[in-house]
């Protein structure tokens, strides 16, 4: 039977691992890169369609609506949490490269007041002279 004492004994290791995810070599390196605060997180993907045994997943060969969902859960500052979030991007692929940058923008705004840069919307084109 798992008791709360067991959870707390494992907690420092788990917390350190979540911080390592956002450091160089981690699956969400870009989230922590250059941040003036420490981020702890976990990346992931959720498979949308089943694959046959031995079949290899190739994102380019799968219809967009069947691509994996991108996941990222995180909190910051890791040493004194003020913001916790969970990001899911439907059919977005990989958590660190798709959901992670969104989390970084949320953290920068919530903790530093930094507004994200305006991005061009899908299907939106620059007008003449832009």
N, C-alpha and C positions, 0 to 999 in steps of 0.2 A: 504494500500500500504506500502510495506517495503522500508524504506529509509536507506541510508548508516549509519545514526546516530544510527538506531536500531541495526544494525549489530555490530557496535563498542561497544555499551552498553553491548551486550551479549558476546563479544569476551573474556574478562578476565575469565569468567566462563568456556567457551569452551576451552580456552588454559589450564586452570588449570585441567580440566577433562582429557585432552589429556596427560598431565604429569602424572596424577594419574594412567592411564592405565599401565604405566611402573614401578609403585611402588608396594610394597607388597600388595597383594589382587587384583591387576589389571589383566587384561586378557593378558598382555605382560610383566609380572614381570621380566622374564629372560632377557629381552632386556635392562632394566635399572640396573639390579643387578650388583653392583660393578663397574659401569661405572664412570669414573672421570668427566663426563659431564652429563648434564640433557637431557633426551630424551622425546619428546612428540609424541604420536602416536595414532592410531586407528586401532584395529583389526577387522577382518570380515571374513565371509565365503560367497561364492556364490553358491547357489544350482544349480546343473547340470541337474538333472531330477526331474520331478514333483512327488509329493507324493499324494496318495489318502487321502481323508478326514479321519482323525482319525488314519492314518498309521504312525507308528513311524520309524524314520530314524535310521538304524543300519549300521554303516560303514562297519562292518565285513560281512554283507550279500549283499552288493552292489558291483558290478563289479568295479574294480579300475577306469576304464574310466568314470564311473558314479558318482564317489565320489565328494564331494564338493571341490571347489577351495579355497585355503587359501589366504587371503589378509592382507596386513599390509601397512599402509601409516604412515610416520613419518618424523620428522625433528630434528636436533640436532646441536649444543647445543640449548636446548629449550629457554634459556634466551638470546641467540644471534645467531640465526640460520646461519649455514654455509653450511649444507647439507640437502637436502630434497629428499625423495625417496618414491617410491611405489613398493611394491613387490607383485607379484601374482605367486603362485605355483599351476599349474594345478593339480587338483585332490589331492591336498595336505592336505585337511581336515581343520584344525583350524589355523587361522591367527597367534595367539600368539605363538603357539608351533611349527609351521612349517615355516612361513614367517618371524616371529619376529627374530629368531636367525640369519637368513641370513642378515637382516637389521643391526643387531648388528655387524656382521663381516664387513659390508660395512662402518659403522660409525667408528669402531675402526681403519680401514685402512685409511679412509679419514681424520680423526681428529687426530689420534695418530701415523699413519704410521705402525701400527701393522698388519702384514700379517696373514691371517687365516691359521689354521693348515691344513695340507694336509689330506684329507679324502679319504678313499678307495672308488673307484667308484663301482657302482652296477655291479655285475658280475665279478669283479676283485678279484682274490684270491692271498694270500701271497704265494710266491715261497718257495722252500725248503730252510731251514735255516733262513728264515725271522722271 
